[in-house]
Amino acid sequence: MPKLNGQDAAANAAKVTVVADALSSNQSKVSVAEDHVKAGESTTVTLVAKDAHGNAISGLSLSASLTGTASEGATRFQLDRKR
C-alpha cells in the first residue's frame, strides 16, 4: 500500500467529481430516424448531448416542439434543456 506521511494513502484518498460543461450545439448531434414523416406518423429523434470539450452530458430533461405547417414544411425544431 502506498504511504503518504507514514499513513496509507488510500485511507485519505480525495473524492473527485467530474461534471460536464454547458451543452454545446457544435459538439452535440441531433438525428432523425426517418427522412420524411407524413401526418399521423411518428419517428424517433435522438440527441447526443456533449459539452464544448466533447464530454457526454447525461441527466437532461428535454422538451421538444416542431413548428411549421404541412404545406410549407417544418421550419424549426427546438429542444429546451432543463436540469
Buried (B, 14 or more C-beta within 10 A) or exposed (E): EEEEEEEEEEEEEEEEEEEBEEBBEEBBEEEEEEEEEEEEEEEEBEBEBBBBEEBEBEEEEEEEEEEEEEEEEEEEEEBEEEE
